[in-house]
Amino acid sequence: MGKAPVEETTSESTKSASSKSQTHEFQAEVSKLLDLMINSLYKEKDIFLRELIANASDACDKLRYAAITKPELTDGDSNLKVVISADKDARTLTIQDNGIGMNQDELVANLGTIARSGTEAFLKLMKESDSETDANLIGQFGVGFYASFMVASKVDVFTRHAGEETGWHWESKGRGKFSIVEDNTAKRGAKIVLHLRKAEADFLDSVRIRHIVSTYSDHIALPIQLLEDGKEPETLNEGSALWTRLPSQITEEQHNEFYNHVAHLPGNPWATVHVQAEGRFEYTALLYIPDMRPFDLFDPARQHRVRLYVKRVFITDECEGLVPGFLRFMRGIVDCTDLPLNVSRETLQHNPLLAKISAGLVKRILSDIEKKAKKNPESYEAFWENFGAVLKEGIYEQSDHRDRLMKLARFRSLNSGEKLISLEDYVSGMADGQDAIYYLSGDAEAGINKSPQLEGFKARDIDVLFMTDPVDQFWLPTAADFSDKPFRSITQGSADLDKFETANEEDSDGDALTEVQTSESDMDKLIAMIKLTLGDEVKDVRSSSRLTESPVCLVADEGDVDMHFEKLLRQHQQPVMGHKRVLEINPGHALTRALADLVNREGASEALEDAAHLLFDQARILEGEALPDPASFSRRLAGLLAKTLVLDKR
């Protein structure tokens, strides 16, 4: 929402002398965005006109929809269009539409705030990036109306909402404030007047305007006219709905233009899905998969951006149920001829026809993704990096498509390095006797591939999938298995690796381990001493088959919550019952052998108790956990080092 009026002044430009203008402050995010627009080094500033034309087109679509039930809204001016005119003497560029228009509250809300999700992420990236990256980010975000300030020193908006008598004049120089004053000369729709900076005067050239419209807006399904002095209005675009044409009649350039328009993203789509369904019900869909992540991809609302039309009339871009949440990255339109034109947005989601359209779209989209994955694996890896985490949501949400989505899933693993592999790849490469799909959950940035729990699997050349997306913790219990092979976390329960032969029989610690020989009973005594010392701090202490290099690690007991999942829940302040962990001891490590020998020779001692706590704290550190008592850890470590140095001097 906009701020409360902070001052009142008489507007010089309004033609309603009796009215007083209200000056508002921009929302903080808008002020930051405008500052970036004004000071931007962005070279391809043409997008400002693309964005304003797109907004004008949307306003006309909204009026067309409203007029279905209230035809009087278009009385006297039913030919919806966008008109562009340039005044070189005044150095102004005007974009005018006769669409739905805005009232005073809508002016404050639409031109004073940013309601779009992802704004904070956009501004953060802009702040952290250099000038060259700034330019790319501006184009990615799709800044809409605010792009005007890349070329204009001042912007005037004259508007009147359809069906209302009162018109309004909005004015701003983009410097923290804007004013609104009543102006009853304003016609229905919106007239945006850009006062161009001297350096941007070339945007007044008719050749330049024609080029921009043909490049970015040729697909707009209403006339875009250029009005020049002494000439008849010239229509600059083809003006037919792109999706009504046969796929063979649409060029790649036209697809790219339309994609830029509906997705508010630059560049070209990663894939195009054009559906023309006929039969019991008919609909057309022209959908695109972006080649980059939209900024609102992980917004909690999980809202898609696919527009619904009925008989080429825009209905809504917030049709719940049209596209499932796990495909919310799709951009484009769906046009159905069998829905009633006067259908309300509230009842749409309960319409059985909508569910059938959605089911058909999901099947077609997944089919096209499967073809791309098979035809161009490298390109598919780029797609998966962008949208894999979202696509995996469908594994636990859509049981009908679970098998297809699991086959589409890609993962990094212990043996794959940076390459992505499928579940089919993993199963085909399983070791002899392996009856489960092993995985490790964790944070990729924290170095999941360095986790001590991997050591035993690495020694036996058994691959382990890395589950680094939070969504993995939800679909794994739902899926349970793949190709009759159950999923098994390597940090949960017993590793059961003794049945596999190690690839290298030599001890990782080399000759150092042969200096201290320990029996199984000595190791049992050490484990008993550690268990007694730690008490209720751990659920159990046991010998490990999964460790080869590290002395200790923590694991969850069979049936307990995975450690990484519990950590995620705590990070998101979700209620979780804390489970005590199992401390596993590497019986082949030099440190544990030496401690076992010491227990056998001297029994329990304060030094051994300190060692037990240090081993437990070391395991916590390896898991990235904060130590509950850093002071005690420091004291014990210092004491142990001091004793070691004294012994070395002797």
C-alpha positions in Angstrom: 0.0 0.0 0.0 1.1 3.6 -0.5 2.0 5.9 2.4 -0.4 8.4 3.8 -0.3 11.8 2.2 2.5 13.8 3.6 1.7 17.2 2.1 -0.8 19.0 -0.1 0.2 21.3 -2.9 -1.6 22.9 -5.8 -0.8 21.1 -9.1 0.2 23.3 -11.9 -0.4 20.7 -14.6 -3.9 19.7 -13.7 -6.9 21.2 -15.5 -9.1 20.9 -12.5 -8.1 24.1 -10.6 -10.4 23.4 -7.6 -8.6 20.1 -6.8 -5.5 19.8 -4.7 -2.8 17.2 -5.3 -1.8 14.7 -2.7 1.8 13.9 -2.5 2.8 10.3 -1.5 6.0 8.6 -0.8 7.0 5.6 -2.8 7.2 2.3 -1.1 10.8 1.7 0.1 11.3 -1.1 -2.5 10.0 1.1 -5.3 12.4 3.9 -4.4 15.3 1.5 -4.5 14.1 0.2 -7.8 13.6 3.6 -9.3 17.1 4.7 -8.2 18.5 1.7 -10.1 16.3 2.6 -13.2 17.4 6.2 -13.2 21.1 5.4 -12.8 21.2 2.3 -14.8 23.8 1.7 -17.5 21.4 -0.6 -19.3 22.0 -0.4 -23.0 18.9 -2.1 -24.4 16.4 0.5 -23.1 13.9 -0.5 -25.7 12.2 -2.7 -23.1 10.5 0.3 -21.5 8.1 0.6 -24.5 7.6 -3.2 -24.6 6.6 -3.1 -20.9 4.2 -0.1 -21.3 2.5 -1.7 -24.4 2.1 -5.0 -22.4 0.5 -3.2 -19.5 -1.8 -1.4 -21.9 -2.8 -4.7 -23.6 -3.5 -6.2 -20.2 -5.7 -3.2 -19.3 -7.7 -3.7 -22.5 -8.0 -7.4 -21.8 -9.5 -6.7 -18.3 -12.0 -4.3 -19.8 -13.1 -6.8 -22.4 -13.7 -9.3 -19.6 -15.6 -6.8 -17.4 -17.8 -5.8 -20.4 -19.1 -9.3 -20.8 -21.4 -8.7 -17.8 -21.4 -4.9 -18.0 -21.4 -4.0 -21.7 -22.1 -0.3 -20.8 -18.5 0.0 -19.8 -17.4 0.3 -23.4 -20.2 2.5 -24.6 -19.0 5.0 -27.2 -15.5 3.5 -27.4 -15.6 -0.2 -27.9 -12.7 -0.6 -30.3 -9.9 -1.3 -27.9 -6.4 -0.3 -29.0 -3.0 1.2 -28.0 -2.0 4.5 -29.5 1.6 5.8 -29.5 2.4 9.4 -30.4 5.6 11.5 -30.3 6.1 15.3 -29.8 9.7 16.1 -30.8 9.3 19.8 -29.8 8.1 19.0 -26.3 10.3 15.8 -26.2 7.4 13.7 -25.0 6.4 10.2 -25.9 2.8 9.2 -25.2 1.3 5.7 -24.9 -2.5 5.7 -24.6 -5.0 2.9 -24.2 -8.8 2.8 -23.8 -8.8 -0.1 -21.4 -10.0 -0.6 -17.8 -8.2 2.5 -16.4 -7.4 3.2 -12.7 -9.1 5.1 -9.9 -7.2 6.9 -7.1 -6.7 3.8 -4.9 -5.4 1.8 -7.8 -3.0 4.5 -8.8 -1.5 4.4 -5.3 -1.4 0.6 -5.2 -0.2 0.0 -8.8 2.2 2.9 -9.3 3.4 3.4 -5.7 4.2 -0.1 -4.5 5.5 -3.4 -5.8 3.3 -6.3 -5.0 5.2 -8.7 -7.1 6.9 -11.6 -5.3 10.7 -11.8 -5.5 11.3 -8.0 -5.3 13.6 -8.3 -2.3 15.6 -11.0 -4.0 15.9 -8.8 -7.1 17.0 -5.8 -5.2 19.5 -7.8 -3.2 21.1 -9.2 -6.4 21.1 -5.8 -8.0 22.9 -4.3 -5.0 25.5 -7.1 -4.9 26.2 -7.2 -8.7 28.3 -5.0 -10.9 26.9 -2.7 -13.6 27.0 -5.2 -16.4 25.1 -7.8 -14.3 22.7 -5.0 -13.3 21.6 -4.7 -16.9 20.8 -8.3 -17.2 18.9 -8.4 -14.0 16.7 -5.5 -15.0 15.7 -7.4 -18.1 15.1 -10.6 -16.1 12.8 -9.1 -13.6 10.5 -7.3 -16.0 10.2 -4.0 -14.3 6.9 -3.0 -16.0 5.8 0.6 -15.6 8.9 1.6 -13.6 11.1 1.0 -16.7 9.8 4.4 -17.9 12.3 6.1 -15.7 15.2 4.6 -17.6 14.5 7.1 -20.4 12.2 9.8 -18.8 13.0 12.6 -16.3 9.3 12.9 -15.5 6.2 10.7 -16.1 2.5 11.9 -16.2 -0.4 9.4 -16.1 -3.9 10.6 -17.0 -6.5 7.9 -16.2 -10.1 7.2 -15.6 -11.5 3.8 -14.5 -14.2 2.4 -16.7 -17.7 3.2 -15.3 -16.5 6.0 -13.1 -17.0 9.7 -13.6 -13.8 11.0 -11.8 -10.5 11.0 -13.6 -7.0 11.4 -12.1 -3.5 12.7 -12.9 -0.5 10.9 -11.4 2.9 12.6 -11.7 6.4 11.8 -10.6 10.1 12.5 -11.3 11.0 9.2 -9.8 12.7 10.7 -6.8 11.0 9.3 -3.8 7.6 10.9 -4.2 4.6 11.0 -6.5 1.5 13.2 -6.6 -2.1 12.5 -7.5 -4.7 15.1 -8.4 -8.3 14.8 -9.6 -8.5 15.6 -13.4 -11.9 15.1 -15.0 -10.5 15.7 -18.5 -8.9 12.2 -18.4 -10.6 9.7 -20.7 -11.3 6.1 -19.9 -8.1 4.0 -19.9 -4.7 5.5 -19.3 -2.5 8.0 -21.1 1.2 7.8 -20.1 3.3 10.8 -21.0 7.0 10.4 -20.8 9.2 13.5 -20.7 12.3 12.1 -22.2 15.8 13.1 -21.3 17.8 14.8 -24.0 20.0 11.8 -24.5 17.0 9.5 -25.1 15.3 11.7 -27.8 15.9 9.1 -30.5 12.9 7.2 -29.0 10.7 9.9 -30.6 11.8 8.8 -34.1 9.0 6.9 -35.9 11.4 4.4 -37.4 12.7 3.5 -34.0 9.2 3.1 -32.6 8.2 0.8 -35.5 11.3 -1.3 -34.9 10.6 -1.7 -31.2 6.9 -2.7 -31.8 7.7 -5.2 -34.6 10.5 -6.7 -32.4 8.7 -7.0 -29.1 5.0 -6.5 -29.6 3.9 -7.8 -33.0 1.9 -10.6 -31.3 -0.3 -8.3 -29.2 -3.9 -9.2 -30.1 -5.2 -5.7 -30.5 -4.1 -2.8 -32.7 -1.0 -0.8 -31.8 -1.2 2.4 -33.7 1.3 5.1 -34.4 -0.2 8.6 -34.6 1.9 11.2 -36.5 0.9 14.7 -37.3 -1.1 15.1 -40.5 -1.3 11.3 -41.1 -3.9 8.6 -40.6 -3.1 6.3 -37.6 -0.8 3.5 -38.8 -1.2 0.0 -37.3 2.2 -1.4 -36.5 1.4 -5.0 -35.4 -0.2 -7.9 -37.0 -2.7 -7.9 -34.2 -3.9 -11.6 -34.2 -3.7 -13.9 -31.2 -0.5 -15.9 -31.8 -1.9 -19.1 -30.2 -4.8 -19.3 -32.8 -2.3 -19.9 -35.6 -1.1 -23.4 -36.6 2.3 -24.3 -35.1 3.9 -24.4 -38.5 2.8 -20.8 -39.1 4.6 -19.4 -36.1 8.3 -18.4 -36.5 10.9 -18.8 -33.8 11.2 -15.0 -33.6 7.4 -14.7 -33.0 7.6 -17.3 -30.2 10.5 -15.4 -28.6 8.5 -12.1 -28.8 5.4 -13.7 -27.2 7.5 -15.4 -24.6 9.1 -12.1 -23.6 5.6 -10.6 -23.3 3.9 -13.3 -21.2 6.9 -14.3 -19.1 8.4 -10.9 -18.5 11.8 -12.5 -19.0 14.4 -11.8 -21.6 16.1 -14.2 -23.9 14.5 -17.2 -25.5 12.4 -20.1 -23.9 14.1 -23.4 -23.2 11.1 -25.2 -24.6 7.8 -24.4 -26.3 4.6 -26.4 -25.7 1.9 -25.7 -28.3 -1.3 -27.7 -27.7 -4.5 -27.6 -29.9 -6.9 -30.1 -28.3 -10.0 -31.1 -30.1 -12.8 -33.6 -29.3 -15.2 -33.6 -26.4 -13.9 -30.2 -25.4 -11.5 -27.8 -27.2 -8.7 -25.7 -25.9 -5.5 -24.2 -27.1 -2.4 -23.7 -25.0 0.8 -21.9 -25.9 3.2 -22.5 -23.0 6.9 -21.9 -22.5 9.6 -23.2 -20.2 12.0 -20.4 -19.3 15.7 -20.8 -19.6 16.2 -19.1 -16.3 14.7 -19.1 -12.8 12.0 -16.5 -12.3 12.6 -14.5 -9.1 9.3 -15.7 -7.5 9.9 -19.4 -8.2 10.2 -20.3 -4.5 7.6 -17.9 -3.2 5.5 -19.7 -0.6 2.3 -18.9 -2.5 3.6 -21.3 -5.3 1.4 -19.4 -7.8 1.7 -20.1 -11.5 1.8 -17.4 -14.2 -0.3 -19.0 -16.9 -3.1 -16.8 -18.2 -6.6 -18.2 -18.9 -8.6 -17.0 -21.9 -12.1 -17.9 -23.0 -12.8 -17.5 -26.7 -9.7 -15.1 -26.8 -11.0 -13.0 -24.0 -8.7 -12.7 -21.0 -10.2 -14.0 -17.8 -7.5 -14.2 -15.2 -3.8 -14.9 -14.6 -4.6 -16.4 -11.1 -6.7 -19.4 -12.0 -6.1 -21.9 -9.2 -5.9 -25.5 -10.6 -5.0 -24.7 -14.1 -1.4 -25.6 -13.6 -0.2 -27.6 -10.6 2.4 -26.1 -8.2 5.2 -28.3 -9.4 4.9 -26.8 -12.9 4.6 -23.1 -11.7 7.7 -22.2 -13.8 5.6 -22.5 -16.9 4.6 -19.3 -18.7 2.0 -18.7 -21.4 -1.7 -18.9 -22.1 -4.6 -21.3 -22.2 -7.6 -20.5 -24.3 -10.7 -22.6 -23.9 -13.8 -22.3 -26.1 -16.1 -24.5 -23.9 -16.0 -22.4 -20.7 -18.8 -19.8 -20.4 -17.5 -16.3 -20.9 -19.2 -15.0 -17.8 -17.6 -17.6 -15.6 -16.5 -16.1 -12.3 -12.9 -16.4 -11.0 -14.3 -17.8 -7.8 -16.1 -20.7 -9.4 -13.4 -21.6 -11.9 -11.5 -23.9 -9.7 -14.6 -26.0 -9.2 -15.3 -26.4 -12.9 -14.7 -30.1 -13.9 -13.6 -29.0 -17.4 -10.7 -27.1 -15.8 -9.5 -30.3 -14.1 -9.6 -32.1 -17.4 -7.6 -29.3 -19.2 -5.1 -29.3 -16.4 -4.6 -33.1 -16.6 -4.1 -32.9 -20.3 -1.6 -30.1 -20.0 0.5 -31.9 -17.4 0.7 -35.0 -19.6 1.8 -33.0 -22.6 4.3 -30.9 -20.7 5.9 -34.0 -19.1 6.0 -35.7 -22.4 7.8 -32.8 -24.1 10.3 -32.6 -21.2 11.0 -36.3 -21.5 11.7 -35.9 -25.2 14.1 -33.0 -24.5 15.8 -35.0 -21.8 16.4 -37.9 -24.2 17.3 -35.8 -27.2 19.7 -33.3 -25.5 21.0 -34.5 -22.1 23.3 -31.6 -21.6 20.6 -29.0 -22.2 18.3 -31.0 -19.9 20.9 -30.7 -17.1 20.6 -26.9 -17.4 16.9 -27.2 -17.1 17.2 -29.5 -14.1 19.5 -27.1 -12.3 16.9 -24.4 -12.7 13.7 -26.3 -12.0 14.5 -29.7 -10.6 13.8 -28.8 -7.0 10.3 -27.6 -8.1 9.6 -30.6 -10.3 10.3 -32.9 -7.4 7.4 -31.5 -5.5 5.2 -33.4 -7.9 6.6 -36.7 -6.7 4.8 -36.5 -3.4 1.9 -34.3 -4.7 0.9 -36.1 -7.8 0.8 -39.9 -7.4 -0.5 -40.2 -11.0 2.8 -38.9 -12.4 5.2 -40.1 -9.7 6.9 -42.7 -11.8 7.5 -40.3 -14.7 8.8 -37.6 -12.4 11.2 -39.9 -10.7 12.6 -41.0 -14.1 13.1 -37.3 -14.9 14.9 -36.6 -11.6 18.6 -36.0 -11.7 21.2 -36.1 -8.9 24.8 -35.7 -8.2 26.4 -38.6 -6.4 29.6 -39.8 -4.7 30.9 -41.3 -7.9 29.4 -38.9 -10.5 31.2 -35.7 -9.4 29.6 -32.7 -11.1 27.7 -34.8 -13.6 24.0 -35.5 -13.0 22.7 -39.0 -13.1 19.2 -40.5 -13.1 17.7 -43.1 -10.8 17.9 -45.5 -13.7 21.6 -44.8 -14.0 22.1 -45.4 -10.3 20.2 -48.7 -10.3 22.0 -50.0 -13.3 25.4 -49.3 -11.6 24.6 -50.9 -8.2 27.2 -53.2 -6.6 26.7 -56.9 -6.5 24.5 -57.7 -3.5 23.3 -54.1 -3.1 19.6 -54.2 -2.4 18.9 -50.5 -1.6 19.4 -47.0 -3.1 21.8 -45.3 -0.7 21.5 -41.5 -0.3 22.9 -38.7 1.9 21.0 -35.6 2.7 22.8 -32.4 3.3 23.8 -28.9 2.1 25.8 -28.8 -1.1 27.5 -25.6 -0.1 28.6 -27.1 3.2 30.5 -29.9 1.4 28.2 -32.9 1.6 30.8 -34.9 -0.4 33.1 -34.6 2.6 30.8 -36.2 5.1 32.5 -38.9 7.2 29.5 -41.3 6.7 30.6 -41.6 3.1 34.0 -43.2 3.9 32.9 -46.8 4.1 30.9 -46.5 0.8 33.8 -44.8 -0.9 36.2 -47.6 0.2 33.8 -50.2 -1.2 33.1 -48.3 -4.4 29.4 -48.1 -3.6 27.7 -45.0 -5.1 25.6 -42.7 -2.9 23.1 -40.1 -4.2 23.3 -36.6 -2.8 19.9 -35.2 -1.7 20.6 -31.4 -1.4 17.1 -29.9 -1.9 14.8 -29.4 1.1 12.0 -31.0 -0.9 13.9 -34.3 -1.0 13.0 -34.9 2.7 9.3 -34.9 1.7 9.2 -37.0 -1.5 11.6 -39.7 -0.3 9.2 -41.1 2.3 6.3 -40.9 -0.1 8.1 -42.6 -3.0 9.7 -45.3 -0.7 11.4 -47.1 -3.6 12.4 -47.1 -7.3 12.5 -50.2 -9.5 11.7 -52.2 -6.3 14.9 -50.8 -4.6 14.1 -49.0 -1.4 15.7 -45.7 -0.6 18.0 -45.8 2.5 19.7 -42.9 4.2 23.4 -43.6 5.1 23.0 -41.5 8.2 20.1 -43.5 9.5 20.3 -46.9 11.1 23.0 -49.5 10.6 25.1 -49.2 7.4 25.4 -53.0 7.0 28.5 -52.6 4.8 30.4 -55.7 6.1 28.8 -57.8 3.3 30.7 -55.8 0.7 34.4 -56.2 -0.1 36.5 -53.1 0.2 38.2 -51.8 -3.0 41.5 -51.3 -1.1 42.3 -53.7 1.7 45.0 -51.4 3.2 44.3 -49.4 6.3 43.8 -45.8 5.5 46.0 -44.8 8.5 48.9 -47.0 7.2 51.7 -48.0 9.6 50.5 -45.8 12.4 47.8 -48.2 13.1 50.1 -51.2 13.6 51.8 -49.4 16.4 48.8 -50.2 18.7 47.1 -53.5 18.5 43.7 -53.8 20.0 41.4 -56.7 20.5 37.6 -56.7 20.0 37.1 -56.9 23.7 39.4 -53.8 24.3 37.3 -51.9 21.8 34.1 -53.0 23.6 35.5 -51.7 26.9 36.2 -48.3 25.2 32.7 -48.2 23.8 31.2 -49.0 27.3 33.4 -46.3 28.9 32.3 -43.7 26.4 28.6 -44.7 26.7 28.9 -44.4 30.5 30.6 -41.0 30.3 28.2 -39.4 27.8 25.1 -41.0 29.4 21.8 -39.5 28.1 23.7 -37.2 25.7 23.6 -40.0 23.1 21.2 -42.7 22.3 23.9 -45.3 21.9 27.6 -45.8 21.2 28.6 -48.5 18.8 31.4 -49.7 16.5 31.1 -48.5 12.9 31.5 -50.1 9.5 30.9 -46.9 7.6 34.1 -45.1 8.8 37.6 -45.6 7.4 39.4 -42.2 8.0 37.5 -40.4 10.7 37.5 -41.6 14.3 33.8 -40.9 14.9 30.5 -39.8 13.4 26.8 -39.3 14.4 23.9 -41.1 12.9 20.2 -41.3 13.5 18.8 -44.6 14.9 16.6 -46.8 12.8 13.1 -45.1 12.7 14.3 -41.7 14.0 14.1 -38.5 11.9 16.9 -38.0 9.5 19.5 -35.6 11.0 19.4 -33.2 8.0 15.6 -33.1 8.0 15.6 -32.3 11.7 18.1 -29.5 11.1 15.9 -28.1 8.3 12.8 -28.1 10.6 14.7 -26.2 13.3 16.0 -23.6 10.7 12.4 -22.9 9.7 11.3 -22.8 13.4 9.1 -25.8 13.0 8.2 -27.8 16.1 10.3 -31.0 16.2 10.9 -33.6 18.8 14.7 -33.7 19.3 16.1 -37.2 18.9 19.3 -38.3 20.6 21.8 -39.6 18.1 24.0 -42.6 17.9 27.8 -42.1 18.2 29.7 -44.5 16.0 33.3 -45.3 16.7 35.8 -46.3 14.0 37.6 -49.4 15.5 40.4 -49.1 12.9 41.5 -45.5 13.6 44.8 -44.8 15.4 43.1 -42.6 18.0 40.4 -45.0 19.0 42.9 -47.9 19.1 45.1 -45.9 21.4 42.2 -45.0 23.7 41.1 -48.6 23.8 44.6 -49.7 24.8 44.6 -47.0 27.5 41.2 -48.2 28.9 42.5 -51.7 29.0 45.7 -50.7 30.8 44.5 -48.0 33.2 40.7 -48.2 33.3 38.5 -45.2 33.6 40.2 -41.8 34.2 39.5 -38.1 34.0 41.6 -37.9 30.8 39.5 -40.7 29.1 36.3 -38.9 30.1 37.6 -35.7 28.5 38.5 -37.7 25.4 35.0 -39.2 25.3 33.5 -35.7 25.3 36.0 -34.5 22.7 35.1 -37.3 20.4 31.4 -36.4 20.8 32.1 -32.7 20.1 34.2 -33.7 17.1 31.3 -35.6 15.6 29.0 -32.6 16.2 31.4 -30.3 14.4 31.6 -32.7 11.4 27.8 -32.4 11.2 28.0 -28.6 11.2 26.3 -28.3 14.6 27.0 -25.6 17.2 28.7 -27.0 20.3 26.4 -26.5 23.4 29.4 -25.8 25.6 32.3 -24.3 23.7 34.2 -23.4 26.9 34.3 -27.0 28.1 35.4 -28.1 24.6 38.2 -25.6 24.6 39.3 -26.5 28.2 39.4 -30.2 27.4 41.2 -29.7 24.1 43.9 -27.5 25.7 44.4 -30.0 28.5 44.8 -32.9 26.1 47.3 -30.9 24.0 49.3 -29.9 27.0 49.6 -33.5 28.2 50.6 -34.6 24.7 53.4 -32.0 24.5 54.7 -33.0 28.0 54.9 -36.6 26.9 56.7 -35.7 23.7 59.4 -33.9 25.7 60.0 -37.0 27.8 
